[in-house]
């Protein structure tokens, strides 16, 4: 199997686990005190997501050596591994792993300190990507870096809350579930649209010409924008139409989760194969 394909697959799993862990930390900080029956399983979810994400991130970074060697044999090349870990992507991975360690440690504490400790690690893990990638070397890095940080933090908040909300629907009373959903919707209603604003602003800076939007990279960005629109529609239905704790609500949240996993897979593909400047369609 191609090292590139393995890298995309591992990167997708790593992103899912990283954002699940980080988002669970934010959810615990904001809502766990309302959830007498759900807080413990939600904290376990975040803990195990963080624990699983660490070796996945390490494996993905090691696979950079395999990609340089154009084969999995590169995994055993000390020089290539040194190159893989020695650059900005290696530094970002180490920061992600450190942040996830803090998340895992925090989520083993009692509810009161768990959210504060884990959320600190979540910020580190989610924002580490600003250290690497095409935004880190762009002439307008001063604009792109904070936009990317905001974008990643809000994606983590939204994505990481979906499974905890399902757990809440299953374990808590309808009254408590409704209260948590109202609280989450009040925060998400303000923050979630900022994901699209930040993402679209970054795309316009990175791809200022119309030709860029006709490349593979541009097509993937457009696909992500379309998926975001569908996700907003689902979120609006969940807020205004779904009954708290109902099977229909749980199914809708599950669809949101699957669609966001697909967006993360598209992101892993983009960051592995393409960039706004080097897309073959521009050449």
LINHU-V978962 format. One record per pair of residues at least 4 apart in sequence whose ideal C-beta (glycine too) atoms are under 6 Angstrom apart, sorted by sequence separation. I is the first residue (numbers start at 1). GAP is how many residues later the second one is. If there is no record, write none. Layout:
i=<I;I>
gap=<GAP;GAP>
This chain:
i=<1;7;14;19;27;28;35;38;53;69;82;86;109;113;114;115;122;123;132;140;141;144;155;156;161;167;168;172;181;184;185;187;188;194;196;202;203;214;237;238;270;1;69;85;109;172;207;213;274;66;68;74;138;212;242;32;107;242;66;106;169;65;66;135;168;69;106;107;207;65;68;106;168;62;135;238;65;103;130;65;102;103;130;203;234;65;102;103;130;64;24;25;24;99;127;234;61;21;99;100;231;99;126;126;21;231;20;21;95;96;126;17;21;61;96;196;227;95;158;17;18;17;57;92;227;92;154;14;57;92;224;57;91;92;154;155;154;14;224;13;14;54;88;89;88;10;14;54;220;53;151;150;151;10;11;10;50;220;147;50;51;50;147;185;147;7;47;217;144;216;217;47;46;217;3;4;181;216;3;43;212;215;140;216;178;215;177;215;177;3;207;174;206;174;39;169;25;21;32;169;21;166;28;29;28;166;165;29;162;25;26;25;162;162;25;22;159;22;22;18;42;42;41;38;38;26;23;38;22;23;27;37;38;37;23;24;19;23;27;22;23;19;20;19;134;34;31;16;16;15;12;12;12;11;8;8;8;7>
gap=<4;4;4;4;4;4;4;4;4;4;4;4;4;4;4;4;4;4;4;4;4;4;4;4;4;4;4;4;4;4;4;4;4;4;4;4;4;4;4;4;4;5;5;5;5;5;5;5;5;6;6;6;6;6;6;7;7;7;8;8;8;9;9;9;9;11;11;11;11;12;12;12;12;13;13;14;15;15;15;16;18;18;18;18;18;19;19;19;19;20;21;21;22;22;22;22;23;25;25;25;25;26;26;27;28;28;29;29;29;29;30;32;32;32;32;32;32;33;34;35;35;36;36;36;36;37;37;39;39;39;39;40;40;40;40;40;41;42;42;43;43;43;43;43;44;46;46;46;46;47;47;48;48;49;49;50;50;50;51;53;53;54;54;54;55;56;57;57;58;58;59;60;61;62;63;63;63;63;64;64;64;64;65;65;66;66;67;67;68;69;69;70;70;71;72;76;78;79;79;81;82;84;86;86;87;87;88;90;91;93;93;94;94;95;97;100;101;103;104;107;122;125;126;129;130;131;133;133;134;134;134;134;134;135;136;136;137;137;137;138;138;140;140;141;141;146;149;245;248;249;252;253;256;257;260;261;264;265>
